[in-house]
Amino acid sequence: MNRPRLLPWSEDGKRAYLYSSDPNSALSRLADQMEEAQLSVGGDVLVGAKEVMSDPKASVAELRFTASRLAECLVDALRVAESRGARLADAEDKEDEPPGDDEEAR
């Protein structure tokens, strides 16, 4: 089963999907790169957030800003996890399928 891929961006706040059977298409590669960038930014934000959280003199505004950035990164990370999880499930389903006529002929 080849389901649509959840993309790491949205359109007007709505989920965006890619309908393609080619995991190496230009749009698939762009989505892969964006997922990697989002996860990398999330790691950077986490490092900064730990610094702010460990500062007993951090202001309410700094803490709110930090919490907002962490929430944004969590949304991105959860979307990446959902998308990758669905693709893993598809890959596992393909492994469980009986070979087709073209594979039996080999």
Steps between C-alpha positions, in 0.01 A plus 500: 500500500643835399334777701561870449800645681436761768725792412695695763323824412142613486292714273293759684533290816364190326698181454667457163552161338708369213342238277794326333638151478852635444686557829781663300290762324611863531216579740573190711866601528399855593270364771784280631731802516238709677436226757873483572516879535199506733652233724834679501337830598310317772828375643644850496191645667519230767859595582401865536191412701705302749720806552200727559331248729813462712529877548319593823493863382317422175206734456142395439531634144812288437330191638187558290709556187693181575180303557354630174807399298505157668131452415564591135787253482291229665225547240761460225659194664163330550408562136833351387447199729147446368615524139797269547296255704244471221776441246655232722163328530466507121847348460417225748172429318691464171737250661201291609340495154540184292725544199332624182518334161814692407685386814395137455647497150848586630 
